[in-house]
Amino acid sequence: MSLKGVELQIAIPKTFDAGKIADQQHQNNILQQMHANEALKKELERKQKAVNDTENLNAISDEEGHNEANAEQQNKKKQQTNEEKVKAHHPFKGNFIDYSG
């Protein structure tokens, strides 16, 4: 493919422009990735601090005497499960009866 002088006058400046545009797009992609990484780091840091704050709140609430309330709730749950077990027992259902004979 041979190019004439007139064609080269048009083609060469356009290749420089295309190269500049491609380079700008590449740099733009890199910058977007860097910003995304920074945003991710900030989000992780914020989540880590939020977890630490809630742990402190739980420690304070345990000191105020919520242990008794938790113990009462556990006792109620145990009683309910025991009552369900007693109610669930049936004399015939679930037992194996041999009808062969």
Beta strands, then each sheet from edge to edge (+ up, - down):
end
